[in-house]
Amino acid sequence: MSCMLSCLNSRFESSWLRSVLGLAFAVRSLLLATPAFADGSVIDKLYHPYVDALESEIEYRGLGQNLPAGNLLPNEVHQLSYGAAINHSFFGEVKVVGFRPQSTGFEVNAFEFELKWQLTEQGEYSADWGLVFEFEHGVSQDLEEVAVGLLAEKEFGRWSATANLFAIQEWGDDIQDEFETTFAVQARYRYSRLFEPAMEFYLGQDTVGIGPVIIGQSNLGARKSLSWEFGVIAGLTAKSPNSTLRLLFEYEF
């Protein structure tokens, strides 16, 4: 494992930004080689590769999408989850996912189980690394999904750059069996605890988007805090959602 991390770390020694761009072009090539999909959204929160051994959280995520003609993604996606640290390296989470499709009312779509693994100590290498494993079970449709995500983060003074690369396999009677990849990167300026402006870029099948995000956190007491994220992601291609409103509220205790 240490050898693998050293090899990964060395790729970022010379230039984090150059590596991220190279990874984005590689992911784009993979995406163009796989079929289009219309069952989920590429735009979501970016995962940081860190685990707090004493942390528990309740989290809400919401997406509102302004879709072009022919795009079959749902107009709204809502996620509610509970998570807790297992130890200093692993964090587990259980999630309920609901959609508001374009033709029907709101419905619970899936249950998801997630495990995050912090691979390196913060500052141990020039970049910090982690993995995320996800399993999703469809409720309103017969579909299953497994995903593995590689997480990386690097600091430049008051700036932080975070990258997520996911490999996803889907199967079931109500979906075309397929392999997907997604890539997302965030550049965040740590102005203050209450206000951290950021830019995010997303790349996936039928979706390429970029836009500003505001991130903040407020202390509510001993080991209690409320975090929020608010962003507007603009589509860069004809098939992408014209705009996506991204919300996140997280209560940590």
GINOR-V808635 format. One record per backbone hydrogen bond with DSSP energy under -0.5 kcal/mol. CO is the residue of the C=O (numbers start at 1). NH is the residue of the N-H. Records with the same first field share a line. If there is no record, write none. Layout:
CO = NH / NH
This chain:
1 = 5
2 = 6
3 = 7
4 = 8
5 = 9
6 = 10
7 = 11
8 = 11 / 12
9 = 12
10 = 13 / 14
15 = 19
16 = 20
17 = 21
18 = 22
19 = 23
20 = 24
21 = 25
22 = 26
23 = 27
24 = 28
25 = 29
26 = 30
27 = 31
28 = 32
29 = 33
30 = 33
31 = 34
48 = 50
51 = 53
52 = 55
55 = 85
56 = 253
57 = 83
58 = 251
59 = 81
60 = 249
61 = 79
62 = 247
63 = 77
64 = 245
65 = 67
66 = 242 / 243
68 = 71
70 = 72
75 = 65
76 = 100
77 = 63
78 = 98
79 = 61
80 = 96
81 = 59
82 = 94
83 = 57
84 = 92
89 = 118
90 = 86 / 87
91 = 116
92 = 84
93 = 114
94 = 82
95 = 112
96 = 80
97 = 109 / 110
98 = 78
99 = 107
100 = 75 / 76
105 = 101
107 = 99
109 = 139 / 140 / 141
110 = 97
111 = 137
112 = 95
113 = 135
114 = 93
115 = 133
116 = 91 / 118
117 = 119 / 131
121 = 124
128 = 153
129 = 119 / 120
130 = 151
131 = 117
132 = 149
133 = 115
134 = 147
135 = 113
136 = 138 / 145
137 = 111
141 = 143
142 = 174
143 = 138
144 = 171
145 = 136
146 = 169
147 = 134
148 = 167
149 = 132 / 151
150 = 165
151 = 130
152 = 163
153 = 128
154 = 161
156 = 159
158 = 190
159 = 156
160 = 188
161 = 154
162 = 186
163 = 152
164 = 184
165 = 150
166 = 182
167 = 148
168 = 180
169 = 146
170 = 178
171 = 144
172 = 175
178 = 170
180 = 168
182 = 166
183 = 203
184 = 164
185 = 201
186 = 162 / 188
187 = 199
188 = 160 / 190
189 = 191
193 = 217
195 = 192
196 = 215
197 = 189
198 = 213
199 = 187
200 = 211
201 = 185
202 = 209
203 = 183
204 = 207
207 = 204
208 = 236 / 237
209 = 202
210 = 234
211 = 200
212 = 232
213 = 198
214 = 230
215 = 196
216 = 228
218 = 226
221 = 224
224 = 220 / 221
225 = 252
226 = 218
227 = 250
228 = 216
229 = 248
230 = 214
231 = 246
232 = 234
233 = 244
234 = 210
237 = 240
242 = 235
243 = 66
244 = 233 / 246
245 = 64
246 = 231
247 = 62
248 = 229
249 = 60
250 = 227 / 252
251 = 58
252 = 225
